[in-house]
Amino acid sequence: MGAYFIRRFLLIIPTFIGVTMIAFFITRMVPGGPLDRAIMQFRMGAAMEGGADIAGAGGGQIPEAALQELKRAFDLDKPWYAAYALWLGKLARLDLGNSYQYREPVAGLVADRLPVSMYFGLLGFTLAYLICIPLGIVKALKHGSRFDFVSSAIVFVGYSIPGWAMGALLLVLFAGGQFYAWFPLGGFRSSAYDDLPAMVRQWEDIDQVSDEFGTFQWDQMSLRSRVIDQVHHTVLPVFCYMLGSFASLTVLMKNSLMENLGKDFVRTAFAKGLSPRRVVYLHTLRNSLIPIATGLGHALGVLMAGSYLIEYVFNIDGIGYLGYTAIVGRDYTVVMGILSINILLLLVGNIFSDMLYAMIDPRIRFE
């Protein structure tokens, strides 16, 4: 089985090259790239400086020398496969290039926004498992009941709504002031998050209150204010993050448990006089968790779990929002940087899932 996983790891290289090559080719063929945007900015600047007469007389045309220099700067003076080879060589040296839009290294842009996306990704991933596993168990034990029917209807209705669309609806209902204003309109934290401890101390009689509460109580109040602020900005986005995997995990848990409840060893356990609770939670549940546990291998993808449209709707400055602005702004260096990291994590996560599957279920042997 070790040889199988060695081959799987070796296959990462051609798979990664194939996917990134296709993506790189598409970015070179799509109009409106960085060169077109630079030419447009030059012409707009020439029109504003020289006036309409100069622009109309062709004064807004970029000089040929400058055009060639721009092409060299964006590696557009070479065939796409030669430019891809250069990009791949830089990537092998862990150089993701510089952003056309932000004028900063892509690696720095990703590193600055990675903690934000990891926060929502890990929280949504954990809550989805903590909620879906018990819900699937209850649905399996109460199969065909009113609870099973109503919960299935709610789960699948939620699954049919895209996360970004649900986010826009939740903002209108609970953050826009149309009905309730329980949550903020967006953002990762309030703009005054760092100043909250100082704001808490702004009392009318600060000396008297300080003597009464003491330093420890002040720290508790400051921490509580920050926690409340973070929770207010977390509830709606995390709900939208969970929406996509909620139905699949719940149904997978239910079907897996129901399948194992019909096995011969379960009937034997009941025939021996074991209690239903002991049979379900001690014997059946362990085998039913195998398909769920193998999904933990995809937890590596949580490192880059930023959803493009969800982060855009909630104005969260994470990996997803960075990718969205890069696509809209034709910042293909950022697009390729984020894409390459996502592909690598996805490929490694798939192999890790197979490893977990083999470790949890000793009957599995990969050859």
Secondary structure, DSSP 8 states (H G I E B T S, - for coil): -HHHHHHHHHHHHHHHHHHHHHHHHHHHHSSS-HHHHHHHHHHHHHHHHHHHHHHHTTTT---HHHHHHHHHHTTTTS-HHHHHHHHHHHHHTT---B-TTT-SBHHHHHHHHHHHHHHHHHHHHHHHHHHHHHHHHHHHHTTTSHHHHHHHHHHHHHHHS-HHHHHHHHHHHHTSSSS---S-SS-SS-TTGGGHHHHHT--TTHHHHHHHHHHHHHHHHHHHHHHHHHHHTTHHHHHHHHHHHHHHHHHHHHHHHHHHHTSHHHHHHHHTT--HHHIIIIIIHHHHTHHHHHGGGGGGGGGG---HHHHHHTT--SHHHHHHHHHHTT-HHHHHHHHHHHHHHHHHHHHHHHHHHHHH-TT----
